[in-house]
């Protein structure tokens, strides 16, 4: 719908040099000059969108899905019917020109262009109608700060090449550049607390919580394959020592539907280079192991469990007899845990051990405040060498009681140490 601009944040180098408050930054009213600038960008977009920029912006509709049509009252009902409607005309003008330059400018090797596409993907998050201002941090917040398509009542438009700020083109390239630097000179983080136990004198010379250590190990070439984990035909049977995975959380997040936000832009640059992967207008979704009520309205949970079981079975096939399957899971509700464990046992594994660890706060339900889960559980599993045998009720009762007593002692100890209630629920 209609939008009206009302404020601008700017930066004045002279004010910063003069040690003025707010480090040279300031807020000002959106005036006639700013309106003329926007109108000029709008007119330029209208003139170029079907001319030299016609191949560099997505025109597809939002694919019907759970994240787009079942949540937020249906995102199209807020006016976001096509992917390009998630950007204003000036943002579209910027993105289309950037993408055109990445693909066409100069005689650069294609691997270099793909490298820059990684920065472009990050920049898309920071320059859309789903960005908003965070007054607590005094910074912009990008798209997918929470993993959804929740429309914002007040949005911000970022600058492209400012001297400072979060989410501009320079900051969007930082991660790619740092990753390349790490690939050339890899390092590992060593905690200062760990170093104190090994070399107190050295630890006293350092500050912070960790220090980078250069082990001198080169980063070797690896093979990366894209496809469904239900079919790992490129991996020979009984050939792997270890499988590490991070399964989806039931129906909590639908990654393919979130990925379309980036995919519809990236495919414009990649569809001719990799037609097998980028010919389709949207990401593949039919074999995504999630409980999606939009795609599987009859029995989404059953569909999720069937696909997850098949993923475990393929991992079982490629593992050596003594191999290990390790995965993390992060959920506060019982049903997803039950589905994962049932599918695991159906695929021929047994649970060897579990380890609670500090969780990735961007995953699961981590955006809802201090009472949320702060721990993931690492599950370590092995292939069953024989089928389970029935046991008497009395024996099973004794084994369960022994496990409960051990668990009770652990929970009581963690409660004394101040472990949040949500974490205790996960461990239970």
Secondary structure, 3 states (H helix, E strand, C coil): CCCCCCEEEEECHHHHHCCCHHHHEEEEECCHHHHHHHHHHHHHHHHHCCCCCCCCCCCCECCCCHHHHHCCCCHHHHCCCEHHHHCCHHHHHHHHHHHHHHHHCCCCCHHHHHHHHHHHHHHHHHCCCCCEEECCCCEEECCCCCCCCCCCCCCCCCCCCCCCCCCCHHHHHHHHHHHHHHHHCCCEEEEHHHHHHHCHHHHCCCCCCEEEECCCCCCCCCCCCCCCCCCCCCCCCCCEEEEEECCCCCCCCCHHHHHHHHHHHHHHHHCCCCHHHHCCCCCCCCCCCCCCCCCCCCCHHHHHHHHHHHHHHHHHHHEEEEEEEEEEECCCCHHHHHHHHHHHHHCCEEEEEEEEEECCCCCCCCCCCCCCCCEEEEEEEEECCCCCCCCCHHHHHHHHHHHHHHHHHHHHHHHHCCCCHHHHHHHC
